[in-house]
Amino acid sequence: MPGERLKLARKKAGYSLRALSDAMDNKVSAQAIGKYERDEMMPASDVLTSMADILDVNLEYLMSNQVKELRGVEFRKHSGTSVKDRSRVEATVIEKVERYLSIEEILDLESAAWHEPFEPMVLDHLDDAAEMADRLRKKWGLGIDPIPNMTELLEEKGIKVLVIELPEKVSGLTCMVDRGDDKEFVPVIVVNKSFPLERRRFTLAHELGHRLIDENSPVDHEKASDVFAGAFLVNAKHLKEEIGEHRHSVSFPELVALKRMYRVSAAAMLMRLKQVGILSDSAVTYAFQTFARGWRKEEPQPLETGNKKGEFEKPKRFDRLCYWALSERLISPSKASEFLQIPYFEMERLLQGNVDNNENNHQ
């Protein structure tokens, strides 16, 4: 059993070594649990089952070898991420990637391969990040049009996209999954489920930028990734064709139309207009001081509203693979229910074609 897996599960659940021992009615000591986590000792089967129950994880999570460890975990925003927060997120990522890799193995599929479109680029200036975005669009044959679905695009390119609950101040994170046995690493991008679609799309593009920037670049990587994200989602040439090359100001209705076209936040749209030189610094500053005041905290006319929040651009590949395996009788309905993390009765309802509200996706 990978001791690090047990350690992450314990921290995710908020237990100290002593507290976990107490919760198990001192069946094993805190010292013994420490040895399990350091891989110095293997717990008996009944002890392992008891720990899994208390920590609210399944035995497969503790025993599986699909994921050796997460490498290069980078939270988009470090403020407010305690050790407990980070451990909880990492444990959740491992659990979900384990299920993802397991269903690929059942279907005898190679994990969707991530092939870097080009070697990570050394960026000397922030403007280089915009050039990197144009280069990627050309490499992937995306043209200059708005990108309709960022999640689908990244999944097609071999990146695992997870939409999960994250600490309130964390937009997302990126990491590489080490599967061991000389297997290729699997890139993962995680976004905060509670954030609106506009922010989730920008975070996906931002984290993609991190994957492509050489770690030795002298620029601020966070700012460069923001510039990349804006340029990748809103192509400069396309934007100028839509609204003109130089403007003294842009009206609120125009901004709403643009944000809906490119599916970015209104604030990001204003910043992009400044970056490409359509609006001056003073015009954008005036906008944020007047009608755009508060846009960084509350999105005007959001793309998702009411019961539609969180329903757009969700990861779908994992679900498709589960239903594929189920249709081919490679897994049972109960196993599919476990993979998809939905109640068995709901699984039966879905298989009977009884879908009443939204398309279901439970990753």
Buried (B, 14 or more C-beta within 10 A) or exposed (E): BBBBBBBBBBBBBEBEBEBBBEBBEEBBEBEBBBBBBEEEBEBEEEBBEBBBEBBEBBBBBBEBEBBBBBEEBBBBBEEEBEEEBBBBBBBBBBBBBBBBBBBBEBBEEEBBEBEEBEEBBEBEEBBBBBBBBBBBBEEEEBEBEBBEBBBBBBBEBBBBBBBBEBBEBBBBBBBBBBBEEEBBBBBBBBBBBBBBBBBBBBBBBBBBBBBBBEEEBEBEBBEBBBBBBBBBBBBBEBBBEBBEEEBEEBEEEBBBBBBBBBBBBBBBBBBBBBBBEBBBEEBBBBBBEEBBEEBEEEBBEBBBEEEEBBBBBBBBBBBEBBBBBBEEEBBEEEBBBBBBEBEEEBBEBBEEEEEEEEEBBEB
